[in-house]
């Protein structure tokens, strides 16, 4: 397990410029920069409802960003969601508009570079493929105050998942948040749904297959003899 470099042992306020009552600073031309410029949130971080029909001209990049699911507009997504609470308004199962609903009380920080590098050097714990993405094990990490302070994070909070596996996990986490029911691993042929806890989500992801597929498999196969 790698240690957090001294350069990252800073307060959340120092790392996350902005926060409640202030305007975060984003890289010019980025999705977050463009949307904030267009939406013009007030001093509390609340904006008007911005229709996708406005994503044209200088803001066309925002519309193109919906080609990959509009990750830039997710509360648990990129830079925008680190600082703002985001509401995505749907029509006919399609995102039609986006609104900022205020600042996060504890702005989130990105994955520390040294951790991301270490995780991406491994193989996907589901498919065994190389060049994985660095995934937060906790599917509700954006609600965990630890992720506002990089000094509290370690490699143990993350895992390597291929894009395909990570996309699948994201979908199942979305379903869990909507229904309150955790992923049922018997759908993959396992003899149990979870290794800890039950199907109902009770403020922890531990025991869910997607929280840690490697540990799940190790626990299920413990004592196996051919």
C-alpha positions in Angstrom: 0.0 0.0 0.0 1.5 3.3 -1.0 1.6 6.3 1.3 0.2 9.7 0.4 2.9 12.1 -0.7 3.4 15.2 1.5 2.3 17.4 -1.4 -1.2 15.8 -1.1 -1.5 16.2 2.6 -3.4 19.5 2.3 -6.8 20.6 3.5 -9.8 20.1 1.4 -10.1 23.8 1.0 -6.6 24.1 -0.4 -7.1 21.2 -2.8 -10.7 22.0 -3.8 -10.8 25.7 -4.6 -14.3 26.9 -4.1 -16.8 25.0 -2.0 -19.8 26.5 -0.3 -20.2 30.2 -1.0 -17.3 30.3 -3.6 -17.0 29.7 -7.2 -14.7 26.7 -8.2 -12.0 27.3 -10.8 -12.1 25.0 -13.8 -9.7 24.6 -16.7 -10.8 26.8 -19.6 -12.5 24.9 -22.3 -13.3 21.9 -20.1 -16.9 20.5 -19.7 -17.2 22.0 -16.2 -15.9 25.4 -17.3 -18.3 25.6 -20.3 -21.4 24.5 -18.4 -20.7 26.9 -15.5 -20.2 29.7 -18.0 -23.5 28.9 -19.7 -25.6 28.1 -16.6 -24.3 31.0 -14.5 -25.0 29.6 -11.0 -25.6 32.1 -8.2 -23.5 32.5 -5.0 -25.1 29.4 -3.6 -24.2 27.2 -6.6 -27.8 27.1 -7.9 -28.3 27.6 -11.6 -31.3 27.7 -13.9 -32.4 24.7 -15.8 -30.2 24.5 -18.9 -31.7 22.6 -21.9 -29.5 20.5 -24.2 -30.8 22.6 -27.0 -28.5 25.3 -25.7 -25.4 23.1 -26.2 -24.5 24.7 -29.6 -21.8 27.0 -31.0 -19.2 27.6 -28.3 -21.0 25.1 -26.1 -21.3 22.3 -28.6 -18.7 20.2 -26.7 -21.2 19.7 -24.0 -23.6 18.0 -26.4 -20.8 15.9 -27.8 -20.1 14.8 -24.3 -23.4 13.0 -24.1 -22.0 10.5 -26.6 -20.5 8.6 -23.7 -23.5 8.9 -21.4 -22.8 12.5 -20.4 -20.4 11.5 -17.6 -19.4 15.2 -17.2 -22.9 15.9 -15.9 -23.1 13.2 -13.3 -22.9 14.1 -9.6 -20.4 11.2 -9.2 -18.7 12.1 -12.5 -16.0 14.6 -13.4 -14.9 17.9 -12.1 -18.4 19.5 -12.1 -19.8 16.9 -9.8 -16.9 17.2 -7.4 -18.1 20.7 -6.4 -21.8 20.9 -7.3 -24.9 18.8 -6.7 -26.2 18.1 -10.2 -29.8 17.3 -11.3 -30.3 15.7 -14.8 -33.8 16.1 -16.1 -35.0 13.4 -18.3 -37.7 13.2 -21.0 -38.6 9.9 -22.7 -35.6 8.3 -20.9 -33.3 10.8 -22.4 -31.4 13.6 -20.6 -33.1 16.8 -21.7 -31.7 19.4 -19.3 -29.1 19.9 -16.6 -29.3 22.0 -13.4 -26.9 22.8 -10.6 -28.6 22.5 -7.2 -26.0 24.0 -5.0 -22.4 23.4 -3.8 -21.4 20.1 -2.1 -20.8 20.7 1.6 -17.5 18.7 1.2 -16.0 19.1 -2.3 -14.6 15.8 -3.6 -11.1 15.4 -4.7 -9.9 13.4 -7.7 -8.1 10.1 -7.4 -4.6 10.9 -6.1 -2.1 10.5 -9.1 0.1 8.0 -7.3 -2.8 5.7 -6.4 -4.3 5.9 -9.9 -1.0 5.0 -11.5 -0.5 2.0 -9.2 -4.0 0.7 -9.8 -3.8 1.1 -13.6 -0.6 -0.9 -13.7 -2.5 -4.0 -12.5 -5.0 -6.2 -14.4 -8.8 -6.0 -14.2 -10.0 -8.1 -11.3 -13.0 -9.3 -13.3 -11.6 -10.0 -16.8 -7.9 -10.2 -16.2 -7.2 -7.7 -19.0 -4.5 -5.0 -19.0 -4.8 -1.2 -19.1 -7.8 -1.1 -16.7 -9.6 2.0 -15.3 -9.1 3.0 -11.6 -12.5 2.3 -9.9 -13.8 3.4 -6.5 -14.8 0.2 -4.7 -17.5 2.1 -2.8 -20.3 2.6 -5.3 -21.5 5.6 -3.2 -18.1 7.1 -2.7 -19.3 10.6 -3.5 -21.4 10.5 -0.2 -18.3 9.5 1.8 -16.6 12.5 3.4 -13.2 10.7 3.3 -13.2 11.3 -0.4 -12.9 15.0 0.3 -9.5 14.5 1.9 -6.8 12.7 -0.1 -4.7 12.0 3.0 -7.4 9.5 4.1 -7.3 7.6 0.8 -5.2 4.5 -0.1 -5.0 1.9 -2.8 -7.3 -0.2 -0.7 -10.2 2.2 -1.6 -9.7 1.4 -5.4 -9.5 -1.5 -7.8 -8.6 -2.1 -11.4 -11.6 -2.7 -13.7 -11.7 -2.8 -17.5 -14.0 -0.3 -19.1 -16.6 -3.0 -19.8 -16.5 -4.2 -16.2 -16.6 -0.7 -14.8 -19.5 0.3 -17.1 -21.4 -2.8 -15.8 -20.7 -2.0 -12.2 -21.8 1.6 -12.7 -25.2 0.3 -14.1 -25.7 -2.0 -11.1 -24.8 0.7 -8.6 -27.3 2.9 -10.3 -30.0 0.2 -9.9 -29.0 -0.2 -6.2 -29.4 3.5 -5.5 -32.8 3.4 -7.2 -34.2 0.3 -5.6 -32.2 0.0 -2.4 -31.3 -3.6 -3.4 -27.7 -4.7 -3.8 -26.5 -6.8 -6.8 -27.5 -10.4 -6.7 -24.4 -12.4 -7.5 -26.4 -15.6 -8.1 -27.1 -14.0 -11.5 -23.5 -14.8 -12.3 -23.8 -18.4 -11.1 -22.5 -17.9 -7.5 -24.2 -19.8 -4.7 -24.8 -16.7 -2.6 -26.1 -13.1 -3.4 -23.6 -11.4 -1.1 -20.8 -12.6 1.2 -21.7 -10.1 3.9 -25.0 -8.5 4.7 -28.2 -9.0 2.7 -29.7 -7.7 -0.5 -31.0 -4.6 1.1 -28.5 -1.8 1.1 -27.7 -0.7 4.7 -25.1 2.0 4.3 -22.3 -0.2 3.1 -21.3 -1.9 -0.1 -19.1 -4.4 1.6 -20.1 -8.0 0.7 -21.5 -7.0 -2.7 -19.8 -8.6 -5.6 -19.0 -5.3 -7.3 -17.5 -3.8 -4.2 -14.6 -6.2 -4.5 -14.9 -9.0 -7.1 -11.4 -10.4 -6.1 -12.3 -10.7 -2.4 -15.7 -12.1 -3.3 -14.2 -14.9 -5.4 -11.5 -15.6 -2.8 -14.1 -16.0 -0.1 -16.5 -18.1 -2.2 -13.7 -20.5 -3.3 -12.0 -20.7 0.1 -11.4 -24.4 1.0 -12.2 -25.5 -2.5 -10.4 -28.8 -3.5 -10.5 -30.4 -6.9 
